[in-house]
Amino acid sequence: MSVAKALVQLECYLNMLDIPVTVRELYERAYRHRRGEHYDDRWLNHLRENPEVAGALDEPFTSDSIVETLMRTGHEPIVRAVMKEVRHRDIQFHQVYMIGTPRRY
């Protein structure tokens, strides 16, 4: 549940910063080669079907809390994919505490 929430929050960050990459693309970069023929990202289609996950944007979160959750739950490859994208785009950012952000989806 915490990973699903973190991914919804990460998607929000990407949208708010107008970064033209999706969580699905980052997930694919992180796991397609590693999992080979066992790679499956269809579960990402259903993130918001769970009411608890759908409410993830109503909870306070930071980029640090997203990264911490992903690292704690063994999803370091996603964090590495995010950091690679940030470096590639030469994006500089500071910690931002987001509360009650408008939803764009």
SEMAR-320729 format. One record per residue (C-alpha): x, y, z; residue number from 0; residue in one letter. Coordinates in nm, 4 decimals. Example, Ala and Ser with C-alpha at 12.3 -4.5 7.8 and 13.67 -1.06 7.14 Angstrom:
<atoms>
1.2300  -0.4500  0.7800  0  A
1.3670  -0.1060  0.7140  1  S
</atoms>
This chain:
<atoms>
0.0000  0.0000  0.0000  0  M
0.2807  0.2434  0.0877  1  S
0.4515  0.1843  -0.2485  2  V
0.1287  0.2474  -0.4382  3  A
0.0765  0.5710  -0.2454  4  K
0.4362  0.6796  -0.3064  5  A
0.3975  0.6199  -0.6791  6  L
0.0764  0.8253  -0.6925  7  V
0.2549  1.1037  -0.5041  8  Q
0.5568  1.0765  -0.7351  9  L
0.3283  1.1085  -1.0372  10  E
0.1891  1.4258  -0.8801  11  C
0.5403  1.5654  -0.8376  12  Y
0.6289  1.4877  -1.1985  13  L
0.3112  1.6591  -1.3188  14  N
0.3540  1.9630  -1.0938  15  M
0.7128  2.0091  -1.2122  16  L
0.6019  1.9580  -1.5723  17  D
0.8536  1.6779  -1.6220  18  I
0.7550  1.4850  -1.9340  19  P
0.8058  1.1387  -1.7864  20  V
0.5537  0.9131  -1.6156  21  T
0.5786  0.6752  -1.3237  22  V
0.5095  0.3946  -1.5711  23  R
0.8140  0.4973  -1.7779  24  E
1.0312  0.5164  -1.4675  25  L
0.9042  0.1779  -1.3502  26  Y
0.9842  0.0295  -1.6905  27  E
1.3359  0.1773  -1.6887  28  R
1.3876  0.0381  -1.3403  29  A
1.2554  -0.3136  -1.3919  30  Y
1.2074  -0.4217  -1.7559  31  R
1.5645  -0.5441  -1.8073  32  H
1.5946  -0.6792  -1.4539  33  R
1.2751  -0.8860  -1.4710  34  R
1.2964  -0.9814  -1.8383  35  G
1.0040  -1.1917  -1.9549  36  E
0.8513  -1.1685  -1.6069  37  H
0.8173  -0.7897  -1.6310  38  Y
0.4584  -0.6748  -1.5777  39  D
0.3423  -0.3213  -1.5094  40  D
-0.0319  -0.3774  -1.5511  41  R
-0.0838  -0.3291  -1.1769  42  W
0.0001  0.0399  -1.2257  43  L
-0.3300  0.0739  -1.4151  44  N
-0.5197  -0.0027  -1.0963  45  H
-0.3437  0.2193  -0.8417  46  L
-0.6340  0.4563  -0.7909  47  R
-0.8994  0.1865  -0.7634  48  E
-0.8162  0.1391  -0.3965  49  N
-0.9739  0.4275  -0.1984  50  P
-0.6764  0.4396  0.0387  51  E
-0.4347  0.4834  -0.2506  52  V
-0.6648  0.7285  -0.4268  53  A
-0.6465  0.9489  -0.1154  54  G
-0.2653  0.9584  -0.1204  55  A
-0.2666  1.3166  -0.2497  56  L
-0.4781  1.4247  0.0452  57  D
-0.1964  1.3247  0.2799  58  E
0.1026  1.5522  0.3346  59  P
0.4118  1.4331  0.1470  60  F
0.7517  1.5496  0.0326  61  T
0.9995  1.4270  -0.2238  62  S
1.1960  1.2942  0.0730  63  D
0.9014  1.0929  0.2058  64  S
0.8434  0.9434  -0.1403  65  I
1.2086  0.8423  -0.1777  66  V
1.2226  0.7118  0.1795  67  E
0.9183  0.4908  0.1193  68  T
1.0552  0.3535  -0.2067  69  L
1.3969  0.2836  -0.0529  70  M
1.2507  0.1242  0.2603  71  R
1.0339  -0.1084  0.0529  72  T
1.3106  -0.2260  -0.1787  73  G
1.2355  -0.0055  -0.4783  74  H
1.5761  0.1582  -0.5078  75  E
1.5734  0.0978  -0.8866  76  P
1.2835  0.3418  -0.9221  77  I
1.4695  0.6010  -0.7150  78  V
1.7757  0.5544  -0.9359  79  R
1.5593  0.5991  -1.2473  80  A
1.4148  0.9225  -1.1023  81  V
1.7593  1.0554  -1.0133  82  M
1.8934  0.9705  -1.3588  83  K
1.6041  1.1616  -1.5154  84  E
1.6619  1.4589  -1.2852  85  V
2.0326  1.4677  -1.3735  86  R
1.9599  1.4222  -1.7450  87  H
1.7266  1.7214  -1.7411  88  R
1.9580  1.9216  -1.5122  89  D
1.6709  1.9822  -1.2717  90  I
1.7487  2.1589  -0.9472  91  Q
1.4936  2.1302  -0.6706  92  F
1.4452  2.1994  -0.3056  93  H
1.2331  2.0135  -0.0581  94  Q
0.8707  2.1167  -0.0961  95  V
0.5908  2.0280  0.1434  96  Y
0.2699  1.9869  -0.0565  97  M
-0.0713  2.0055  0.1059  98  I
-0.4035  2.0032  -0.0733  99  G
-0.2664  2.0211  -0.4251  100  T
-0.5259  2.0426  -0.7007  101  P
-0.5733  1.7177  -0.8912  102  R
-0.5146  1.7213  -1.2626  103  R
-0.6457  1.3738  -1.3377  104  Y
</atoms>
